[in-house]
Amino acid sequence: EYMLRELTDTKLMKLGIQATDWQDAIRQAAQPLVDQSRIRESYVEDIIQGVRDYGPYIVLTKNVALPHARPEAGALRDAIGIATLKTPVYFGNKDNDPVKYLFCLSATDDEKHLDGLAQLAQLLENRDFLDELDHASDPAEIIAYLDKLEQ
């Protein structure tokens, strides 16, 4: 079982992304996970195909998307990437668009990441965390915030 802080690090974050549309937002948010060998490129394409097939189910709450796919699509190591968009994009979820924050999840099974996700869900209800995401200019600031929470 992993907590959020164990699932992320500065190398998995990308702040202030300029995305042209939701597909571009997903690709850019997921790229650090590809670069750090947490997911394969096929995993990213599977996320996008899933949204095309089933609609914007990855948009979980106001302004927040959780791009993810099945483990067998190419999850290599459990991880959560954190990305912010300079200009929010529309996924087609009328209740929660536009999306400003993407938490790209790589889960190698159906269970180990659940504590980390529960912790993330709690954080998303915390205005301070969203302010931190909005104002951080360096991923190290977000890590410092998460470390402070764990103490």
N, C-alpha and C positions, 0 to 999 in steps of 0.2 A: 504494500500500500504506500503510495507516494503522496506527500503534501505538495501544494503548489510550488513552493520554493525549490523542492527537489526536482521538479519537472521543467523548470525554466532557468535560463541564465542570459546574460547580456548578448551572447552570440545568437540567441534565438529571437531577438527583438529587432523591430524596424519601426522607427518613429517618423511621423510626418510624410508618409507615402503619398505621392501624387498618382492617383489611379484614374484611368479613363472610364472604367465601368466595373461591375462586380466581379467579372472574371479576372480582370487585371488586378483588382484588389486582392483576390484570393491568391493569384500567382505570386504577387510581390510579398504578401504576408507569409506565404509558405516557403519562399525561397531560402530563408535562413535555415529552416529545418532540413531542406534538401542539402544545402551546403555543409551542414554539420552531421550529415548521414543519419538523421533521425527518421526521414521518410525518403521514398523513391519519387522520382518525377511522376510515375504512374499513379501515385497516391493523390497528387495534386489534380491530375486530369480526372480521377475518379470523383473527387469532391465536386468539381465543376459539372461533371456529367450527372451527378446525383441531384444537384440543384436544377439542372435542365429537366430531368425526368420527374422530380417530385415537388418542384417549387422551392421557395426560399425557407425550407424547414430549419436551416442552420442559423437563421436570424432568431435568436432566443428571446430577446427582450429589447427595450428601447435602445437603439444605436449599437447593438452588440450582435456580432456573428461568431459562431463557433464552427469554423470549417473543419470537417473531419470526414473520414471514410472508414470502411471496414478494415480491420487489421490486415487481411489478406491482400488488400489493394496496394500494399507497399509500406506499412508501418515497420520501421526497423528498431526503434527504441522509443519508450514512453517519453513524451515531451509535450510542453505547451509553449507555443510561440506567442509573443505579444506584439501586435502591430496597431499603430494609429494612422488614421488617414488625415491628410491636410484638409481635403475637401471630402465630406461624407458622400457615399454613393448609394444608389437605390438598388435593392435586390428584388423588389416586387412584393415586399411584406408591408401591407398598408398600415398595420398597427405599430410596427417597430422601425420602419425606415425613417430617415436614411441611416446607414451603418457608418459608424465612426471608429469603432474598435473591433479588431479581429483577434480571436484567441484560437490559433491553429493547433488542433489537438492531434497528436500521434499516439494511438493506443494499440499496444501489441496484443491485448486481450480485452475481455469485456469487464474486468474488475479492478485491476491494480490502480488505475487512474481515478477511480470514483471519489476518493477522499480529496484529491487535488481539485477535482471539478466542483465538489460541494463547497470547498473553501473559496474557489473562484466565484461561485454563485453568491456567496455571502458578501464577498468584496464588491461585487457589481451593485449591491444595494447600498454601498457606502460611498457617499458623495466625495469624501476625501480621496478615495482611490481614483475615482474618475477625474478629479481635479489634478491628481498626481500625473495621470496619463496625459491629460491635456497640456500640462505645463512642463513636463520632463523634456529636456533637450538631449539627454544622454540616458541610455538604458541602465547605467549604473545607478541612477536616481530611483528607478523603479525597484531594482534589486534591494537598494538600501531601505526603501519603504517596506517591502515584503519582509526583510530581515528584522526590521523594527517590530513588525506585527507579531513575529514568531517569538519574541522575547517575553 
